[in-house]
Amino acid sequence: MRIIIHGPNLADQRQGSFQIHAADCGDNAKVRYLGGAGTAETAWTLEVDDRAEAVEEVYSDQLGEGADFQSCRDDLYFNPCCSGLPEGSR
C-alpha cells in the first residue's frame, strides 16, 4: 500500500506523534502541524507491505539502537483508510 506519513510536530498528538494515511486519502490535506507548517514540508510517501515497515521507516535509528519495537509502533496512528494494511510481524 502506498502511504503518507505525517509528523512529527502534529497539532493534535493525542493518537501519536505520527499519522499514517493511504496516499490517495483526501484527509491528507487536513493534517495540521504545530506552528502552521504545511504537510508538504514534513510528510513523506512510501510503499509498504505492512504496518511494521512503516514503523521501521520512522524509527529506524532508534530501533537500531535497541528501542522497543512496540513502543515505537504505539507512536504511529494508522487512520481508517489504512484498514487493509496488515500489522506484519517484526
Buried (B, 14 or more C-beta within 10 A) or exposed (E): BEBBBBBBEBEEBEBBBBBBBBEEBEBBEEBEBEEEEEBEEBBEEEEBEBBBBBBBBBBEEBBEEEEEBEEBBEBBBBBEBBEEBEEBEB
